[in-house]
């Protein structure tokens, strides 16, 4: 996909970018490539690929889920995906990102300032620790995660942050159906319930994608999340 077709592909989904938003995405790309030479943010640096595999891919939850002025927490966002492209598209969102690498937090802070993004907060922390913190625990309308871990692990890392009646949205590739089967116990244990699993193909390369939405139907037991590393070493299955 040529990056110039990015607005056209979004228009097919009834999303129309303003000139300001187009400029923000272009500046995002420039800063991503510039900072990537100093710290490892992404292996994808060609402009066409960044627009398709990072920007467009990050916006796909909005094809299936109504974003308005909710509070959004992004776990392990790396270079800001998917939450900052969503913030550009929906400026009224209140976006927070938790990431375990302080250098990435430095990039995100600079990026948000350069793009003129307001109501954004960045926290250098482990999800397992932040999930026990009253400032974050069950405090967000929406929690997102993209390419972080398998669902049996993600449920424990992400659902503790979601308010009851809120949603956890996972951006997944091929294998999502099996992950959901394997992760069902973890999802239920954390107070979640699978609400939807939308399948589609990423334009041009036709790679499999899933947008999985999990509704938080009851509070997460206090003992979760477990200490750092445990969800990955001993997932609930």
Secondary structure, DSSP 8 states (H G I E B T S, - for coil): --GGGHHHHHHTTT----HHHHHHHHHHHHHHHHHHTTS---S--SHHHIIIIIIIHHHGGGGTS--SS-EEEEES-TTTTTHHHHHHH-TT-EEEEEES-HHHHHHHHHHHHHHT--SEEEEES-HHHHTT-TTTTT-EEEEEEESSS-HHHHHHHHGGGEEEEEEEEEEE-TTHHHHHHHHHHHHHHTTEEEEEEEEEE-TTT--EEEEEEEEE-S---TT-S-STTHHHHS---
